[in-house]
C-alpha cells in the first residue's frame, strides 16, 4: 500500500472516530437544535473534506479562494451559505458565549482593563503580568465558571 493510500485510510478512520465520539457526547447532553445543527454541519464538512473538498465551495472560504473567487464579494451577492449574520458577529465580539470558557476569558479581560492591569491570555491560559501571580490554565472549553479565575479577579 502506498504512503498516500495509508494516510487516506488513517484519515478516514480518524475522521470517522471523531464524528462518532462527538455524536455520542452531543447525544448524551440532550442537545438543543443549534447544537444539533453545528454537529450536522461539522460532520458534513468532514465527510466532504475526505471525499471532495471542492463540494464545500459555499461553506469554506479557503475552498472558495482556491477556485480563485473572493469570499466577501460572493457573500455580498448572496452566493455563499452563511450560518450567522454580521450583526451576530459584532455582538459576539463584545459578549462571549456565557456557557463556555470564553465567558471566563472575557470577564478576566474586562476586569483587567477596568483596573488597568497588564495581562496575557490565549485560548487556554490567563495570566496577570506580575511575577507573583500564577498562570491559570482553563482546559475545559465548556467550563464557564472557575473559582481560581474569580479569586484572581477579586484580587485586582
Secondary structure as UniProt FT lines:
FT   HELIX           3..27
FT   TURN            28..30
FT   HELIX           33..52
FT   HELIX           53..56
FT   TURN            57..59
FT   HELIX           61..66
FT   TURN            67..68
FT   HELIX           71..76
FT   TURN            77..78
FT   HELIX           86..94
FT   TURN            98..99
FT   HELIX           101..114
FT   TURN            115..116
FT   STRAND          119..121
FT   STRAND          125..128
FT   TURN            131..132
FT   STRAND          136..137
FT   TURN            141..142
FT   HELIX           147..154
//
